[in-house]
Amino acid sequence: MSLKDSATLDVGYPVYDTKFVNNKTLLVAGGGGEGNHGIPNKITAIKCSFKVADSKRRLQRFREITLPANEDSPQCLDTARIAGDDDSDVSVFVGCNQSSQLIKSMNINNNLRKYVFTKDEHLRFVDAVQLEEEITGDTNDYPKVVRLTPSNSAGVFMTSTVPSVLYGFNPETLELNFKYKQEAKAEVKDFHLSPHDNGSTVCYITANSISTISTTAGTAIASSTKNAALTKELEKYNLSKIRFIDDSNVLIAASLRKSTGAVLLQYSLKDQKITKQSVVSNKFNNIVAMDLVASKDLVAIAGNDFSLTILKLSNFKQLRSFKKLHPFAITSVAFSPNGTKLATGSAAQKLHVFRIPPTLAQGKSTIGTLFQYLITILLVALLGIGLL
C-alpha cells in the first residue's frame, strides 16, 4: 500500500466530515460558513473506483446539495442503512446551524438535518429538527457530533455547548428519546454507540473520564469517576476520540499530559478497566480523527501534524504511515463498510482516498516477504539436486 494506491480530489470547500454510504460512494460535508466568503456550503456524494486506469478519474463527484449562503457550513454527519426495502436506502444525518440572525432573533435553530441517499443514488432532503428545548443564542455554538447505529435504530446528537448535553433521537421520526446532561458539567469530547445491540449503550469521554449511559432509559450506567484507581490512571491522558470495537470494548485516542505522545487505549466496559495501551507516536501529540474496521483488524488515526497512520487493531502495531498527507488540518477519517477503502478529508479542501489491501493487517514487511521468497527458491533448488 502506497500513495500510488490512492486518489485525491479538490472538492472546492473545507471538508469537516466524511462518511461512506456504501463501499463505492462516500459523502463529504463542509464549506465556508455563514456568508460563504466565496466558498460554498455543500454536501457532496463522490463515487470511488480504483478499477479506473486514469488516477485522476478514480474520484468522481456525482451528487451535490448546495446549502443557503446565509447558513453555517455542515460540521458533522453520519449514515446508516435503512431496514426494509432491500436495505437499499441510506439514512444521512447532518449537523448544520441555521442563520445567526434566525438564532438570535427567534431562538430557532433546526440544526439536525435528515437526508436520504436513495437506491437510485439521489441525495434527498427529508426534514430538520431542533432537539434543544432552548438555545443560548450563542452563534459560536455548533453541531459537534452525530452518531447513528448501523441498523438506523437509534441516534445521538451533541453540540459544542458546555456543559455538554447528549440528545438521543429516533432516526425515523426525529422524536427526542432522551436528554442526558452529565453530572460533571464538563465538555464531552466524543461519544459512540454500541454497534450490534441496536445501540443500547452510549460511551462518552471527557478529557479524563469514560462513562456509559443507556439509550433506552437515558440514564447513567457506569463512570470511571466512581473508581479512584482508574481516575488516577486516566489523569495521565487527555482523551479525545472514541469508537466501539464490539459491544463490550471501546478504543480511545488520547495524548500524554506531561510529555509529547499520541496514545491508544482499549477499555473494557464490562470490567471497567484499560486492557491495552500503547504510545503509537512520539512525533505528534494529538489524534484529531480516528476510525476502525474491526472485521479487518485495522484502525486509522490522523495526527495534528497532518499525518495518517494505519495500525493493527489487535496489537496497535504500525502498518503504514504517511507524513503530511494533507497541506492543512485533517478533519475526518473514514473506512468503507468492508474496509477496502480509507478516506481522509481536510480543511485544505482536499479529499484523499486509499485502496486498502485485503491482507494489510497481516503486516508482512517487504523484506520479510522477500526473505520468504528466497528461502522458497533455495528449498526448490535443493530438492531439485536431491540434497533434501
Secondary structure, DSSP 4 states (H G I P E B T S, - for coil): --GGGEEEEE-SS-EEEEEESSSSEEEEEE-S-TTGGG---EEEEEEE-SS-SSGGGSEEEEEEEEPPTTSPPP-EEEEEEPSSGGG--EEEEEE----HHHHHHH-----EEEEEE-TTS-EEEEEEE---SS----TT--EEEEEE-TTSS-EEEEES-SS-EEEEE-TTT--EEEEEE-TT-----EEEE-TTTTT-EEEEE-SS-EEEEETTT--EEEEGGG-HHHHHHHTTEEEEEEEEEETTEEEEEEEESSSS-EEEEEEETTTTEEEEEEEEESS-S-EEEEEEEGGGTEEEEEETTS-EEEEETTT--EEEEETT-SSS-EEEEEE-TTSSEEEEEETTSEEEEEEPPTTGGG---HHHHHHHHHHHHHHHHHHHTT--
